[in-house]
Amino acid sequence: MPLPRRHQVLGDSTRAWITLGGWALGALGGTVALVAWGFDGAGARAAASQVWSPFILVAGLLLIGLVADEDGLFAATGHRLATLAPNGFALFAGAAMTIAVVTALLNLDTSVVFLTPVLVYAARSRGQGEVALLAACLLLSNAASTLLPGSNLTNLIVLGHLHLSGGQFLAHMALPWTVSVLLTGSVIAWAERRPLRTGTPAPAAAGVGPGPPTEAAPVTGRLGGVGVLAATVLVLALRSPALPVAGVGVVVIAIRLARGRERFDRVTEVLGLPVLIGLFGIAVALGTLGRAWSGPATLLSHLDGVGTAAVAAGSTVLVNNLPAASLLAARVPPHPFALLVGLDIGPNLFVTGSLAWILWWRTIRTSGSTAPVARTIGLGLVTVPLSMAAALAMLAVTGSL
């Protein structure tokens, strides 16, 4: 039974609602950005100059991720997980490692879009741990998004004040990233230990899960691998990798389109431009507000690193982590790395926390499964305090708090 390399087609009504919601968000973002521009043109320009590069970067990473997916890179990984893992816990550990690495290199949104259907397959073929793997895909994608600038758009928004290269950022965040990933994964594995113990020790017979009963899809090309490698090098080496990475994404997807091996509607669906535009507009509006109103900056100036992370985590639940980053980092934050811990890990608290929640739900629907939203929220409420505390402790150890 092969891994699903393409998502199943959504029903017409579901697709219509998703499309309508995306355009509604885009219209809202455009409207509030125009209002902000009319209120304070200089502040809006400054906010736009701070937040444009993260959105360009994630668009490039999504394009590269699409090509890597079509080349079978993610499918091959999932197949090996499903066939080689001796038990459910080994399957979960391999999936967690894959999620963390893909998130770090290709952004958390790329992780939830392309790994979710792979994990649905892996769980169904083993008959165990579907909720554990799906919850891990989202919660670990958020928790693992602190390692590199491109791992999360919020990192780049805050980095506008820090002027660090990817390697310098990595040096600050490697230990916090490690403990947050280990704690998040451990809590999920413990909470879901019973389902992970049950099931077959090897892939089930044909007919379980999506796809016809044939061999797993092989890696069919190297273009996706080249794109991933190029993006990784650019993110690590450059202080402003957005345009170069986007250029790589455009080149690899253009090659795929020219060869007739990709559909333009698939590209636009993966990019989700209305949603990106809407979030960009909201981020510009809140960034303008943060420049005109000293309230957020004053609040942060009176908080230590722990308080900063707590306020950031709460803000992601209220307004989403991207607009929250634009508002809280409109002026130079006194504890930038603690701020990022809250902005990156905090979204695991609730569905409003990050764009990844929306993409995760949508992708699970396209894979013919049901998103375990309530269970994932419950796990997030446990993992967030623990992983944030551990990450902040590591920042204190390295002197970055």
C-alpha positions as CSV (number, residue, x, y, z in Angstrom):
1,M,0.0,0.0,0.0
2,P,1.6,3.3,-1.1
3,L,1.9,6.5,0.8
4,P,-0.4,9.2,-0.4
5,R,1.8,11.6,-2.4
6,R,-1.1,13.8,-3.3
7,H,-4.0,14.8,-1.0
8,Q,-7.4,13.4,-1.8
9,V,-9.8,15.9,-3.3
10,L,-12.0,17.8,-0.9
11,G,-15.8,17.8,-1.2
12,D,-17.1,20.8,-3.2
13,S,-18.9,22.3,-0.2
14,T,-15.8,21.9,2.1
15,R,-13.5,23.4,-0.5
16,A,-15.9,26.3,-1.1
17,W,-16.0,27.1,2.6
18,I,-12.2,26.9,2.9
19,T,-11.8,29.2,-0.1
20,L,-14.4,31.6,1.2
21,G,-12.7,31.7,4.6
22,G,-9.3,32.4,3.0
23,W,-10.6,35.3,0.9
24,A,-12.5,36.7,3.8
25,L,-9.3,36.7,5.8
26,G,-7.5,38.3,2.9
27,A,-10.1,41.0,2.6
28,L,-9.9,41.7,6.3
29,G,-6.1,41.9,6.3
30,G,-6.2,44.3,3.3
31,T,-8.8,46.5,4.9
32,V,-7.0,46.9,8.2
33,A,-3.7,47.5,6.5
34,L,-5.2,50.3,4.5
35,V,-6.7,51.8,7.6
36,A,-3.3,51.6,9.3
37,W,-1.7,53.3,6.3
38,G,-4.2,56.1,6.4
39,F,-3.7,56.5,10.2
40,D,0.1,56.5,10.2
41,G,1.8,56.1,6.8
42,A,5.3,56.2,8.1
43,G,4.5,53.6,10.8
44,A,2.8,51.3,8.3
45,R,5.8,51.5,6.0
46,A,8.1,50.6,8.9
47,A,5.9,47.7,9.9
48,A,5.6,46.4,6.3
49,S,9.4,46.6,5.9
50,Q,9.8,44.5,9.1
51,V,7.3,41.8,8.3
52,W,7.4,41.3,4.5
53,S,10.4,39.0,4.4
54,P,9.0,36.3,6.5
55,F,6.0,35.9,4.2
56,I,8.2,35.8,1.1
57,L,10.4,33.2,2.8
58,V,7.5,30.9,3.8
59,A,6.1,31.1,0.2
60,G,9.5,29.9,-1.1
61,L,9.7,27.1,1.4
62,L,6.2,25.9,0.6
63,L,7.1,25.8,-3.1
64,I,10.3,23.8,-2.3
65,G,8.3,21.5,0.0
66,L,5.7,20.9,-2.7
67,V,8.5,19.8,-5.1
68,A,10.1,17.6,-2.5
69,D,6.7,16.0,-1.8
70,E,6.1,15.3,-5.4
71,D,9.6,13.8,-5.7
72,G,8.6,11.3,-3.0
73,L,11.0,12.5,-0.3
74,F,8.3,12.7,2.5
75,A,6.6,9.6,1.2
76,A,9.8,7.5,1.3
77,T,10.4,8.6,4.9
78,G,6.9,7.7,6.0
79,H,7.1,4.3,4.3
80,R,10.3,3.5,6.1
81,L,8.8,4.5,9.4
82,A,5.8,2.3,8.8
83,T,7.7,-0.7,7.7
84,L,10.8,-0.6,9.9
85,A,9.5,0.5,13.3
86,P,9.4,-2.6,15.5
87,N,6.6,-1.1,17.7
88,G,4.3,1.9,18.1
89,F,6.8,3.8,20.3
90,A,9.5,3.4,17.7
91,L,7.1,4.6,15.0
92,F,6.2,7.6,17.1
93,A,9.9,8.4,17.8
94,G,10.8,8.3,14.1
95,A,7.8,10.4,13.2
96,A,8.7,13.0,15.9
97,M,12.3,13.2,14.6
98,T,11.1,13.7,11.1
99,I,8.6,16.4,12.1
100,A,11.3,18.3,14.0
101,V,13.9,18.1,11.2
102,V,11.4,19.1,8.5
103,T,10.1,22.0,10.6
104,A,13.6,23.3,11.3
105,L,14.7,23.2,7.7
106,L,11.5,23.9,5.8
107,N,9.2,25.8,8.2
108,L,6.4,24.5,10.4
109,D,3.8,25.2,7.8
110,T,5.6,23.0,5.3
111,S,5.8,20.3,7.9
112,V,2.0,20.2,8.7
113,V,1.0,20.4,5.0
114,F,3.2,17.6,3.7
115,L,3.8,15.3,6.7
116,T,0.2,15.1,7.9
117,P,-1.0,12.7,5.1
118,V,2.2,10.7,5.5
119,L,1.5,10.2,9.2
120,V,-2.2,9.3,8.5
121,Y,-0.9,6.5,6.2
122,A,1.8,5.3,8.7
123,A,-0.8,5.1,11.6
124,R,-3.4,3.3,9.5
125,S,-1.0,0.8,8.0
126,R,0.1,-0.1,11.5
127,G,-3.3,0.1,13.1
128,Q,-2.0,2.2,16.0
129,G,-1.5,5.7,17.2
130,E,-3.3,7.9,14.6
131,V,-4.2,10.5,17.2
132,A,-0.7,10.5,18.7
133,L,0.9,11.0,15.3
134,L,-1.5,13.7,14.1
135,A,-1.3,15.6,17.4
136,A,2.5,15.3,17.3
137,C,2.6,16.7,13.7
138,L,1.0,20.0,14.9
139,L,2.4,20.3,18.4
140,L,5.9,19.3,17.5
141,S,5.9,21.6,14.4
142,N,5.2,24.6,16.6
143,A,7.6,23.4,19.4
144,A,10.4,22.7,16.8
145,S,10.1,26.0,15.1
146,T,12.6,27.8,17.3
147,L,15.8,26.4,15.8
148,L,16.4,28.5,12.6
149,P,15.1,31.9,11.4
150,G,13.1,30.3,8.6
151,S,11.5,27.7,10.9
152,N,8.8,30.2,11.9
153,L,7.7,33.5,10.4
154,T,7.8,35.0,13.9
155,N,11.5,34.4,14.2
156,L,12.1,36.6,11.2
157,I,9.8,39.4,12.4
158,V,11.7,39.6,15.7
159,L,15.1,39.1,14.0
160,G,14.5,42.4,12.2
161,H,15.9,44.0,15.4
162,L,18.7,41.5,16.0
163,H,20.5,41.3,12.7
164,L,21.7,37.8,13.3
165,S,22.7,35.2,10.7
166,G,21.1,31.8,10.7
167,G,24.2,30.3,12.3
168,Q,24.2,32.9,15.1
169,F,20.5,32.4,15.7
170,L,21.1,28.6,15.9
171,A,23.8,29.0,18.6
172,H,21.3,30.8,20.8
173,M,18.3,28.5,20.2
174,A,19.8,25.0,19.9
175,L,19.4,24.0,23.5
176,P,15.9,25.5,24.0
177,W,14.9,23.8,20.8
178,T,16.2,20.4,21.9
179,V,14.4,20.4,25.3
180,S,11.1,21.8,24.0
181,V,11.0,19.1,21.3
182,L,12.0,16.3,23.7
183,L,9.4,17.4,26.4
184,T,6.6,17.9,23.9
185,G,7.2,14.5,22.3
186,S,7.5,12.7,25.6
187,V,4.3,14.1,26.9
188,I,2.4,13.1,23.8
189,A,3.9,9.6,23.9
190,W,3.0,9.1,27.5
191,A,-0.5,10.4,27.1
192,E,-1.1,8.1,24.1
193,R,0.9,5.2,25.4
194,R,-2.0,2.7,25.2
195,P,-2.9,3.3,21.5
196,L,0.8,3.2,20.7
197,R,1.1,-0.2,22.3
198,T,-1.7,-1.8,20.3
199,G,-1.8,-2.6,16.6
200,T,0.2,-4.8,14.2
201,P,4.0,-4.9,14.3
202,A,4.2,-4.5,10.5
203,P,2.2,-2.8,7.8
204,A,-1.3,-4.1,7.5
205,A,-2.7,-5.8,4.5
206,A,-3.9,-3.9,1.4
207,G,-7.1,-2.0,1.7
208,V,-6.3,-0.2,5.0
209,G,-5.8,3.5,4.5
210,P,-5.6,5.6,1.4
211,G,-4.3,4.4,-1.9
212,P,-4.2,1.2,-3.9
213,P,-2.4,-1.9,-2.8
214,T,0.9,-1.4,-4.6
215,E,4.5,-0.7,-3.6
216,A,5.3,2.5,-1.8
217,A,6.0,5.4,-4.0
218,P,9.8,5.8,-4.7
219,V,11.8,8.9,-4.8
220,T,11.3,9.9,-8.4
221,G,13.7,12.9,-8.8
222,R,16.4,15.0,-7.2
223,L,15.0,18.4,-7.8
224,G,13.2,18.5,-4.4
225,G,16.4,17.4,-2.6
226,V,18.4,20.1,-4.3
227,G,15.9,22.7,-3.3
228,V,15.9,21.6,0.3
229,L,19.7,21.6,0.5
230,A,19.9,25.1,-1.2
231,A,17.3,26.5,1.2
232,T,19.1,25.1,4.2
233,V,22.4,26.6,3.2
234,L,20.9,30.0,2.4
235,V,19.0,30.2,5.7
236,L,22.1,29.3,7.7
237,A,24.5,31.5,5.8
238,L,22.5,34.7,5.1
239,R,21.0,37.3,7.4
240,S,18.3,38.1,4.9
241,P,17.5,34.8,3.1
242,A,13.9,35.5,2.1
243,L,14.4,36.6,-1.5
244,P,17.1,34.0,-2.4
245,V,15.0,31.1,-0.9
246,A,11.9,32.4,-2.7
247,G,14.0,32.5,-5.9
248,V,14.9,28.8,-5.4
249,G,11.3,28.0,-4.8
250,V,10.2,29.8,-8.0
251,V,12.9,28.1,-10.0
252,V,12.2,24.5,-8.9
253,I,8.4,24.9,-9.3
254,A,8.9,26.6,-12.7
255,I,10.9,23.6,-13.8
256,R,8.3,21.2,-12.6
257,L,5.5,23.2,-14.3
258,A,7.5,23.4,-17.6
259,R,7.9,19.7,-17.6
260,G,4.2,19.2,-17.2
261,R,4.6,17.4,-13.9
262,E,2.7,19.9,-11.7
263,R,-0.6,21.7,-11.9
264,F,-0.9,25.4,-11.4
265,D,-4.0,25.0,-9.3
266,R,-2.1,22.7,-6.9
267,V,0.6,25.3,-6.5
268,T,-1.9,28.1,-5.7
269,E,-3.7,25.7,-3.2
270,V,-0.5,25.0,-1.3
271,L,0.6,28.6,-1.2
272,G,-2.8,29.8,0.1
273,L,-2.1,33.4,-1.0
274,P,-5.3,34.9,0.4
275,V,-4.5,33.6,3.9
276,L,-0.9,34.8,3.7
277,I,-2.0,38.2,2.4
278,G,-4.6,38.5,5.1
279,L,-2.2,37.7,7.9
280,F,0.4,40.1,6.3
281,G,-2.2,42.9,6.4
282,I,-3.1,42.2,10.0
283,A,0.6,42.1,11.0
284,V,1.2,45.4,9.3
285,A,-1.8,47.0,11.1
286,L,-0.7,45.7,14.5
287,G,2.9,46.7,13.8
288,T,1.7,50.2,13.0
289,L,-0.3,50.2,16.3
290,G,2.8,49.1,18.2
291,R,4.8,52.0,16.8
292,A,2.1,54.6,17.5
293,W,1.2,53.2,20.9
294,S,3.8,52.7,23.6
295,G,1.7,50.3,25.6
296,P,3.2,47.0,24.4
297,A,6.7,48.2,24.6
298,T,6.2,49.6,28.1
299,L,4.7,46.4,29.3
300,L,7.6,44.3,28.0
301,S,10.1,46.7,29.5
302,H,8.7,45.9,33.0
303,L,8.8,42.1,32.5
304,D,11.6,39.6,32.9
305,G,12.2,36.8,30.4
306,V,9.6,34.5,31.9
307,G,6.9,37.2,32.0
308,T,7.8,38.2,28.4
309,A,7.3,34.6,27.2
310,A,4.0,34.3,29.1
311,V,2.6,37.5,27.6
312,A,3.8,36.4,24.1
313,A,2.1,33.0,24.5
314,G,-1.2,34.6,25.6
315,S,-1.0,37.0,22.7
316,T,-0.8,34.2,20.2
317,V,-4.1,32.8,21.5
318,L,-5.8,36.3,21.2
319,V,-4.6,37.5,17.8
320,N,-2.4,34.7,16.2
321,N,1.4,34.5,16.6
322,L,2.2,36.5,13.4
323,P,0.2,39.6,14.2
324,A,1.3,39.2,17.9
325,A,5.0,39.2,16.8
326,S,4.4,42.3,14.8
327,L,2.8,44.1,17.7
328,L,5.2,43.0,20.4
329,A,8.3,43.5,18.3
330,A,7.3,46.8,16.7
331,R,10.0,48.3,19.0
332,V,13.2,46.5,20.2
333,P,12.1,43.9,22.8
334,P,14.3,43.7,25.9
335,H,14.1,39.8,25.9
336,P,13.9,38.8,22.3
337,F,14.7,35.1,22.6
338,A,12.2,34.7,25.5
339,L,9.7,36.5,23.3
340,L,10.3,34.0,20.6
341,V,9.8,31.1,23.0
342,G,6.4,32.4,23.8
343,L,5.5,33.2,20.2
344,D,6.7,29.9,18.8
345,I,5.6,27.4,21.5
346,G,2.6,29.3,22.8
347,P,0.4,28.6,19.8
348,N,0.0,25.0,20.9
349,L,-2.4,26.3,23.6
350,F,-5.3,26.8,21.2
351,V,-6.5,26.8,17.6
352,T,-6.1,30.5,17.1
353,G,-2.4,30.4,17.9
354,S,-0.9,29.9,14.5
355,L,-1.5,29.5,10.8
356,A,-0.3,25.9,11.2
357,W,-3.5,24.9,13.1
358,I,-5.6,25.9,10.0
359,L,-3.3,24.1,7.6
360,W,-3.2,21.0,9.8
361,W,-7.0,20.8,10.0
362,R,-7.4,21.3,6.3
363,T,-4.8,18.7,5.4
364,I,-6.3,16.1,7.7
365,R,-9.7,16.7,6.0
366,T,-8.1,16.2,2.6
367,S,-6.5,12.9,3.8
368,G,-9.9,11.5,4.7
369,S,-9.5,11.6,8.4
370,T,-10.9,13.5,11.4
371,A,-8.7,16.1,13.1
372,P,-8.4,15.3,16.9
373,V,-8.7,19.0,17.8
374,A,-10.0,18.6,21.4
375,R,-7.4,16.0,22.2
376,T,-4.6,18.1,20.7
377,I,-5.7,21.2,22.6
378,G,-5.7,19.1,25.8
379,L,-2.2,17.9,25.1
380,G,-1.1,21.4,24.2
381,L,-2.3,22.8,27.6
382,V,0.0,20.3,29.3
383,T,3.1,20.5,26.9
384,V,3.2,24.3,26.6
385,P,4.0,25.2,30.2
386,L,6.6,22.4,30.5
387,S,8.3,23.0,27.2
388,M,8.4,26.8,27.7
389,A,9.8,26.5,31.2
390,A,12.5,24.1,29.9
391,A,13.4,26.3,27.0
392,L,13.6,29.4,29.2
393,A,15.9,27.5,31.6
394,M,18.2,26.7,28.7
395,L,18.2,30.4,27.6
396,A,19.2,31.3,31.2
397,V,22.0,28.7,31.0
398,T,23.4,30.2,27.8
399,G,22.9,33.8,29.0
400,S,20.3,34.5,26.3
401,L,17.3,35.0,28.6
